[in-house]
Amino acid sequence: MGRLDDKVALITGAAAGQGEAAARAYVKEGAKVLLTDVNDGDGKRVADEIGALYQHLDIGSEEDWAAAIDRVLTEYGKVNVLVNNAGILHFSELGKTSLADYERVIRINQTGTFLGMRSVVEPMTEAGGGSIINVSSVEGLAGMPYLIAYTASKFAIRGMTKVAAMELGAKNIRVNSVHPGMIETNMVATATGAEVDLRRFAKKVALGRMGQPEEIAQLVVFLGSDDSSYSTGAEFVADGGATATHALKFG
């Protein structure tokens, strides 16, 4: 018996990184999964490898969300879990951040999460409840220089999660946020256009290393499963101890 037997999940940003790891873990635990992304090549490849379905989804598009929900209901008949994982990173100083770059991050990270949550309220209610998992970040708990737009979006996800949890609790829909720290994916390289060795920064956290996408995936499995049945409106941090300290740390 898998921890997610009889669950149907829609996972965004599932073509690579944390989303791919979550999709693989969900299928392994017995869930039926609709992977979504804008990277159609890798998305279809991952879906084929794990026996899932793939759907193109620009999470900032209402039309794409409507199509994705229609697809999951047509293919699987219901949706029990939404993993709002897709997001982008953008580095720039506050004084040099263009409005276009700021709005692009907000559209994907913040608006995309809002549209995802809104899209599943009705089908999850009809299914008798469900679990919405919003992937925020440690930057949703504290700021970091050069990440004005990203930090704003991740704080917003944290707040939206709490509002949704209060509104949807009566419908038996749980809503929680996940706050990863420094995870070994290509997100920073994609944002900067260059390979960056983050291991020297990772040595400063309590565990002294970067996290792996599979470690975040296991937390996402827990939140999608009935094991977390009394958890809602909460922040689940997986950061190797990054938020256990402050800027005046010695050593």
C-alpha positions as CSV (number, residue, x, y, z in Angstrom):
1,M,0.0,0.0,0.0
2,G,1.3,3.4,-1.0
3,R,0.8,6.5,1.1
4,L,-1.0,8.2,-1.8
5,D,-3.1,5.3,-3.1
6,D,-6.3,6.5,-4.7
7,K,-5.0,10.1,-4.8
8,V,-4.9,12.2,-8.0
9,A,-2.4,15.0,-8.0
10,L,-1.6,17.9,-10.3
11,I,2.0,19.1,-10.0
12,T,3.3,22.3,-11.6
13,G,6.8,22.9,-12.8
14,A,7.3,19.1,-12.9
15,A,9.7,18.8,-15.9
16,A,12.8,19.1,-13.7
17,G,14.1,19.8,-10.2
18,Q,11.9,19.7,-7.2
19,G,8.7,19.3,-9.3
20,E,10.1,16.3,-11.1
21,A,11.3,14.7,-7.8
22,A,7.8,15.3,-6.3
23,A,6.1,13.7,-9.4
24,R,8.4,10.6,-9.2
25,A,7.7,10.3,-5.4
26,Y,4.0,10.6,-5.9
27,V,3.8,7.9,-8.5
28,K,6.0,5.7,-6.4
29,E,3.5,6.1,-3.5
30,G,0.5,5.2,-5.6
31,A,-0.9,8.5,-6.9
32,K,-2.1,9.2,-10.3
33,V,-0.3,12.3,-11.5
34,L,-0.7,15.0,-14.1
35,L,2.6,16.7,-14.6
36,T,2.5,20.3,-15.9
37,D,5.2,22.7,-17.1
38,V,6.1,25.0,-20.0
39,N,9.1,22.8,-20.9
40,D,7.1,20.3,-23.0
41,G,10.0,18.1,-24.0
42,D,11.3,17.3,-20.6
43,G,7.8,17.2,-19.1
44,K,6.6,14.6,-21.6
45,R,9.8,12.6,-21.1
46,V,9.4,12.5,-17.3
47,A,5.7,11.6,-17.6
48,D,6.4,8.7,-20.0
49,E,9.2,7.4,-17.7
50,I,7.0,7.3,-14.6
51,G,3.7,6.4,-16.1
52,A,2.0,9.7,-15.6
53,L,0.3,12.3,-17.9
54,Y,1.7,15.6,-19.1
55,Q,-0.1,18.9,-19.8
56,H,1.4,22.2,-21.0
57,L,0.6,24.8,-18.4
58,D,1.7,28.5,-18.2
59,I,0.6,29.0,-14.5
60,G,0.0,32.7,-15.1
61,S,-2.7,31.9,-17.7
62,E,-6.3,31.4,-16.6
63,E,-7.0,29.6,-19.9
64,D,-4.1,27.2,-19.3
65,W,-5.4,26.4,-15.8
66,A,-8.9,25.7,-17.1
67,A,-7.4,23.3,-19.6
68,A,-5.3,21.6,-17.0
69,I,-8.2,21.1,-14.6
70,D,-10.4,19.8,-17.5
71,R,-7.6,17.3,-18.5
72,V,-7.1,15.9,-15.0
73,L,-10.9,15.6,-14.4
74,T,-11.4,14.0,-17.8
75,E,-8.5,11.5,-17.4
76,Y,-8.8,10.7,-13.7
77,G,-12.2,11.9,-12.6
78,K,-11.1,14.0,-9.7
79,V,-8.2,15.9,-8.1
80,N,-7.2,15.5,-4.5
81,V,-3.8,17.2,-4.4
82,L,-2.4,20.3,-6.0
83,V,1.4,21.0,-5.7
84,N,2.0,24.6,-6.7
85,N,5.7,24.1,-7.3
86,A,6.5,26.1,-10.5
87,G,8.4,29.3,-10.0
88,I,11.3,31.5,-11.3
89,L,14.2,33.3,-9.7
90,H,15.5,36.7,-10.6
91,F,18.6,38.4,-9.2
92,S,18.9,42.2,-9.3
93,E,19.6,45.2,-7.0
94,L,16.4,47.0,-5.9
95,G,17.5,50.2,-7.7
96,K,18.2,48.4,-10.9
97,T,15.1,46.1,-11.0
98,S,12.9,46.9,-14.0
99,L,9.1,46.9,-13.6
100,A,8.9,44.3,-16.4
101,D,11.3,41.9,-14.5
102,Y,9.4,42.5,-11.2
103,E,6.0,41.9,-12.8
104,R,7.3,38.7,-14.6
105,V,8.3,37.1,-11.3
106,I,5.1,38.1,-9.6
107,R,3.0,36.8,-12.5
108,I,4.5,33.4,-12.3
109,N,5.2,32.9,-8.6
110,Q,2.4,34.8,-7.0
111,T,-0.4,35.0,-9.5
112,G,0.3,31.5,-10.7
113,T,-0.2,30.2,-7.1
114,F,-3.4,32.2,-6.7
115,L,-4.8,30.8,-10.0
116,G,-3.8,27.3,-9.1
117,M,-5.6,27.4,-5.7
118,R,-8.7,29.1,-7.1
119,S,-8.9,26.5,-9.9
120,V,-9.1,23.5,-7.6
121,V,-11.5,24.8,-5.0
122,E,-14.6,23.5,-6.9
123,P,-13.2,20.0,-7.9
124,M,-11.6,19.4,-4.5
125,T,-14.9,20.3,-2.8
126,E,-16.8,17.9,-5.1
127,A,-14.2,15.2,-4.2
128,G,-14.8,15.6,-0.5
129,G,-11.7,17.6,0.2
130,G,-8.0,17.6,-0.6
131,S,-4.6,19.1,0.0
132,I,-3.0,22.2,-1.6
133,I,0.7,22.5,-1.2
134,N,2.3,25.8,-2.0
135,V,6.0,25.8,-2.5
136,S,7.4,29.1,-1.0
137,S,11.0,29.4,0.1
138,V,13.1,30.4,3.1
139,E,12.8,33.8,1.3
140,G,9.2,33.6,2.3
141,L,10.3,33.8,5.9
142,A,13.2,36.3,5.7
143,G,14.7,38.5,3.0
144,M,17.8,38.1,0.9
145,P,19.7,40.8,-1.0
146,Y,19.2,41.0,-4.8
147,L,15.9,39.0,-4.6
148,I,13.3,41.8,-4.2
149,A,10.8,40.3,-6.6
150,Y,11.3,36.7,-5.6
151,T,11.1,37.5,-1.9
152,A,7.9,39.5,-2.4
153,S,6.3,36.6,-4.2
154,K,7.4,34.0,-1.7
155,F,6.1,36.1,1.2
156,A,2.8,36.5,-0.7
157,I,2.5,32.7,-1.1
158,R,3.0,32.3,2.6
159,G,0.2,34.7,3.3
160,M,-2.2,33.4,0.7
161,T,-1.7,30.0,2.1
162,K,-3.0,31.1,5.5
163,V,-6.1,32.9,4.0
164,A,-6.9,29.9,1.8
165,A,-6.5,27.5,4.8
166,M,-9.0,29.5,6.8
167,E,-11.5,29.8,4.0
168,L,-11.3,26.2,2.8
169,G,-11.1,24.3,6.1
170,A,-14.8,23.8,6.2
171,K,-14.6,22.1,2.8
172,N,-12.0,19.7,4.2
173,I,-9.3,21.2,2.0
174,R,-6.0,21.7,3.7
175,V,-3.5,24.3,2.5
176,N,0.1,24.5,3.6
177,S,3.3,26.1,2.5
178,V,6.7,24.5,2.0
179,H,9.9,26.5,2.5
180,P,13.0,24.9,1.0
181,G,16.4,26.3,1.6
182,M,19.4,25.8,-0.7
183,I,18.4,22.8,-2.9
184,E,20.6,21.3,-5.5
185,T,18.7,22.1,-8.7
186,N,19.4,24.2,-11.8
187,M,17.3,27.1,-10.6
188,V,20.2,29.5,-9.9
189,A,22.0,28.6,-13.1
190,T,18.8,29.2,-15.1
191,A,18.3,32.6,-13.4
192,T,21.9,33.8,-13.7
193,G,22.8,32.2,-17.0
194,A,26.0,30.7,-15.5
195,E,27.0,27.8,-13.3
196,V,27.4,28.8,-9.7
197,D,29.0,26.6,-7.1
198,L,26.7,26.9,-4.1
199,R,28.4,24.4,-1.9
200,R,30.7,26.9,-0.2
201,F,27.5,28.8,0.9
202,A,25.8,25.6,2.0
203,K,28.6,24.9,4.4
204,K,27.3,27.7,6.6
205,V,24.0,26.1,7.4
206,A,23.6,23.7,10.4
207,L,23.8,20.5,8.3
208,G,26.7,21.8,6.3
209,R,25.3,20.8,2.9
210,M,22.8,21.5,0.2
211,G,19.5,19.8,0.2
212,Q,18.4,17.4,-2.5
213,P,15.1,17.6,-4.5
214,E,14.1,14.2,-3.2
215,E,14.3,15.5,0.4
216,I,11.7,18.2,-0.4
217,A,9.7,15.6,-2.3
218,Q,9.3,13.5,0.8
219,L,7.9,16.5,2.7
220,V,5.5,17.1,-0.2
221,V,4.4,13.5,-0.1
222,F,3.7,13.8,3.6
223,L,1.5,16.9,3.0
224,G,-0.4,15.2,0.2
225,S,-1.1,12.2,2.3
226,D,-3.5,11.5,5.1
227,D,-0.6,11.4,7.5
228,S,-0.8,15.3,7.6
229,S,-4.6,15.3,8.1
230,Y,-4.5,17.8,11.0
231,S,-2.0,20.2,9.3
232,T,-3.3,23.3,7.6
233,G,-2.3,26.9,7.3
234,A,1.2,26.0,8.4
235,E,4.8,26.6,7.2
236,F,7.0,23.5,6.7
237,V,10.6,24.4,6.6
238,A,13.3,22.2,5.0
239,D,16.4,24.3,4.9
240,G,19.2,22.4,6.6
241,G,19.0,24.8,9.5
242,A,19.5,28.1,7.5
243,T,16.7,29.9,9.4
244,A,17.9,28.7,12.8
245,T,20.5,31.5,13.0
246,H,20.8,35.2,12.2
247,A,23.2,37.6,10.6
248,L,25.4,37.9,13.7
249,K,26.4,34.3,13.6
250,F,30.1,33.8,14.6
251,G,32.5,31.4,12.9
